[in-house]
Amino acid sequence: MEEIIKCFQELNKPTWVASVRLGTSKIAETNVANPHQLPKDYPAPRDVLRQHFPRTAKQCLFRGGWGYSIDDAVEVLEFDPEINPDEKFDGVSLEYAFVDKRIREELFHANARRFDHLSWQVIEQSLHERDGIHYDRLLVEITADDEIYLTEYWFNISDFY
């Protein structure tokens, strides 16, 4: 499988390197244990993130689940009539914004903890297909003070892929 290394840089964020695999592959979920995973009955991200992060509410162009598995994938929307029906959004940027928001929801809001040092980096990014639907899977390493763990993010990208 062909692999390309790309650097992503956002304002006020460090540069990180993500491994991007081109083409589709069979679904092979890594057994990644997220010690801060939100409970299954936690409210949907679209509503929670708008409430907890009001300054970036216009970035919440998501439907679906929290993205812990392919069956709980976050659906990234290219257009959202609720926010602005005429504006086209950048799906990949929305994925990275969601990663940051979910980490903060898991660590700060759901667990009511405070961390002095919080950082994350994408370790791997891969494209998957199931039943004609395209998914982007990110494997992310999170550092919260002295704790380091891996977690997955599954995004349904059919709206913009």
Buried (B, 14 or more C-beta within 10 A) or exposed (E): EEEEEEEBEEEEEEEBEBBBBEEBEEEEEEEEEBEBBBEEEBEEBBEBBBEBBEEEEBBBBBBBBBBBEBEEBBBBBBBBEEBEEEEEBEBBEBBBBBBBBBBBBBBBBBEEEEBEEBBBBBBBBBBBBBEEBBBBBBBBBBBBEEEEBBBBBBBBBBBBB
